[in-house]
Amino acid sequence: MATTWTTDRPWRGIMVATTLPFREDLSVDYDAYAEHVAWLIANGCDGVVPNGSLGEYQTLTDEERAQVVRTAVAAAGDGARVMPGVAAYGSAESRRWAEQAAEAGAGSVLLLPPNTYRAEPEAVRAHYAEVAGVGIPIVAYNNPIDTKVDLTPGLLASLYADGSIVAVKEFSGDVRRAYEIAELAPELDLLIGADDVLLELAVAGAVGWIAGYPNALPVSCAELYHAAVAGDLTTAVPLYKSLHSLLRWDSKTEFVQSIKLSMDLAGRRGGPTRPPRHPLTGAIEAGVRTATEKAIADGHR
């Protein structure tokens, strides 16, 4: 099974959930964002996922959010390499964001289930069906920790059978689910959704990675991904062990600030976050700094 990006399956490969650069006055720096998107693709990543949680979409105005998508499409060189997040409080609003993504030329979208209440399975199916009506491929995002709605393997199989989704970003942390998903919906593409279970999900058959830490260290992350999905454990395991103290910050509450700090330390532009997120301090900042400095000292880039 192909594990790299292709025009007919543009959700595969390494799709980086991009951070968004803000100026000191916290306005969006679209030029810096365009440079970052182009840099990621030039350094071994297949595409980008703007307007995810790592991109702080919840803090953006509608115009900012739309302009981020347009900027990513222009900078990527091929709009199919862009998978905007289209999460919203209502299904109709998510559909509008999917329409905007399609109009901008994006190749797919990433969609959370309803996340303002614990939606029952039929409501989840209706939500995805509504957005699927746009006609752009949908990658479901399972993050039961934050949304309180769990896209279980059985529910994912129903969504796939409905024709509503083509893949799932699996962020539950339960790697055992990969095998049940493959049993219940063998054609549904499994995408790694958390950096610190990359190897486990790659071995279980993942064909893509919606990634956080390539924002800071794309070359080493790309090497790790390709070795892992190829089953080259001789290469992948030492890389994974070397990077894991850093990758696990992708799964923590402070993941946005952590990855932006790592970018700053790696010579990229991470910069500030918008409120309510605030700068890291104390033991958390020290932990991110130590893990990043170790990774850089080990030659990761």
N, C-alpha and C positions, 0 to 999 in steps of 0.2 A: 504494500500500500504506500502511495506517495506521501512523503512527510514534508514536502517543500511546497512553496507557494506556486500556484498555477493560475492562469487567467480564468479557467473554468471552476476552480475551487479556491477562490482568493482568501479564504479564511484559514488556510493551512500555512505551515511554516512558522516563522517567528514574527508575530504581530505585536509590536511594542505598545503597551498602554502608556501613552506619552504624558509626561509632566508638561505643565504650561508655564512659560516664563512670564513673570510679572515684573514691571518696573518698580522702583522704590515707592512710587505713589500707588502701587497695586493695580495699575492699568495693564492690560494685556499687551505684550510686546510681540506683535504678529511677525515682524521680521525675524526676531530671534527664534520664534517657533518654526518658521519656515526653514531656517538654517538647521535647526535640530532635526526636523523630519528628514531633510536631505542627507544629513550626516549619518543618521541611523541606517538608512538604506545603503549608503556608500560603505558602511562598516559591517555589512553582513546580515542585516535584518531585512525581512521580506516586506514589511508594511507597518502601518501604525493604527492605533486605536485611540482617536481623540475623544474627548468628552466622556471619559470614564471617570471613576472616582479619583484615580491618580491625576487626572486632568482638572480636578476640582469643579466639575460641571455644575454642581449644586450652587456654586457661588457666582455663576455667570449670568449676565442678562441674556435675553433671547437673541439679541443682535450679536453679542460676543460669541455665544455658542454657535450660531450659524456661521460667523466669520472664521471661527476655528476650523470648522469642516472645510470651508472653501480654501482656506490657507493650506491645510493638509493635502487636499487634492492637488492643488497647484504645485506644491513642493515635492510631492511623491513622484511626479513624472508620469504616473499612471493612476487614475482615480480608483482603479480596482484594488490598489494596494492600501486603501483606506477603509476602515471599519468603524464608523462613528458609533459611540454609545447613544442610545435613543431612550434611555430610561426617563420616566416622568411619572407624576402622580396619577394620571388618568390614561386609559388606553387610547383615547382620541388624541391626546397630546403626544403620546409616544408615536402614534401613526403619523402625525404631522412632522415629527422629527425624522421619521423614516422617509417620508416624502421629500423632505429637504435634503437628506443624504443622497437619495436617488437622483434628485435634480442636480446636485453638485457633481455627480459622477462617481460616487463611492461604489465599491463592489459588494459590500455586505454591511450589516449592522449588528450591534451587540445589544441585547434586550434583557433586562431584569424582569422577573415576574412582578405583579403588583406588590408594592412594598410599604403601603401605608396601613395595611391591616393583614391579618393572617388569612389570605384568600384560600378558599377551598379549591380542589382540583378543577372543577368545572369552570370556576371563574378564571383560573390560570389559563385553561385551554381557550376560553373566549378571548382573553387578553392577547394571547399570541396569535390567534386567528385574525383578530382585528388588524394587527400590525402587518401580518403576513399578506393581507389584502393589497398592500402596496406593490408587492411583486419582487422586492429586493430580498436576497437570502438573509435569513435571521439566524444568528448564533445566540442560543439561550445562555444566560449567565446564572449559574447556581451558586448563591452566596447566602445560605440559610442563617449564617451567623448574624449578618447585618439585616437581612430582609425579613427574617422569621418565616419565610415561605421556602419550603424545601422541595426542590425539583428532584424527587426520588427517581431511581432508574425506571420504575414503572410509569411515572408521570412523564418522564422524558420520552419513553417509548410511545406513549399516547400522543404527545406533541409531534413526534416525528411521523407517526401514522396519519395524523391530521394534515400533514403537509405544511406545518407551521414553522418548523426549524430544520436546519441542515447540520447543526453541530451544537456542542455544549462546552462552555467554559466551566470546568468543574473546580470549584473552590471550597468544597466542603471539608477537604483535608482527609477524607476517608478514601484512601486509594483502593480499597476493596470494591468500591462501587464501579470501577472501570470494567471489571469482569462481568458484573451483572448487566451493565449498560450494553456491553458487547453481545451478551446473550439475548437480551430483549429487543434490541434495536441495532443489529449488526452493521447497518449502513450509516448509522449516525456517527459523525466524526467527533471524537473525543479530543478536546484541547486542554492542555495543562493550564490551570487557572491560578496556581500559587507557585511562586519560584522555588519554595523549599520542599516541594514534592515532585520536582521536575523529573528526576531519575526514575522514581517509582512509577509515575504515570507514563513515562516514555516506554519503559519496559512492558507496561500493561497495554500498549498499543496506541498511545496518543499520536496524532498526526499534526499537531500544532501546539503553539505555546503563546498565550496572551500574557506578555512578559512585563515585568517591572524593572528589574535591574539592568537590562541592556541600555536603559537611559544613561547609565553611568559607565558601564563596561561592556559595550556591545560585542567586541571581538572575542573575548573569552567566553561570554555567554553563548554566542553563536557556535563556537567550537564545542562547548559542552552539549548544547542541544543536538547538534548533528551527530556527535558521537553516541549520545544516549539513544536517539531514535533509530540509529543504525545498529544498535546492539553491541557497539564497540566498548565494552565495559572496561577494558584495559586502559583506554583513554578517558572514559567518562567518569569512572569512580574517583580517581585521584583529583580530577578537576572539581568534581562535586564536593568532595571533602574539603578542598581548599577554599571553595567559595561559599560553603553552606552557612558559616557564621554571619555572612553578609546577606545571603539570599533570604534567610528566615525573617529579616526585617520587613520583607514584603507582606508578611502575614500578620503583622502587628498593627495595633490601633494607630500608631504614629507613622504608618508606611509612607505617606506623602512627604512629610518633613524628612524622614529618614533617607528616602531616595534622592530628594533634592540636596540634602547635605552631602551624600555620597557623590553626587554630580559635582558639587563645588570642590570637593577634595580631589576629584579625578581631573580637574581642570576644565570641566564643563560649566554651564550656567544653570544651577538649580534655583538659587535665589529664594525669595520669601514665599509664603503661602498666604492666602486670604483668610480672614477670620471666618469661622471661629477657631480654625487651626492657628496655633501659635508656635514660635520657634522652640526647638528642643533645648532642654537644659539638663543639668545634673547627670545622673547615672545613665539615662537614656541617650543623651547626646554623646556621652563618653563611650557607650557601647557601640553606637553606630560609627563613631570616629575610629575606634580601635579596629573594628571589623573591616572598615574601608581601607584604612592604612595598611593593614595586614595584607589585604587582597592586592593592593597596589605594589607593596613590597615583594609579593610573590610573583610579580610580573604580569598581573592581569590588567587588561586594558579594554 
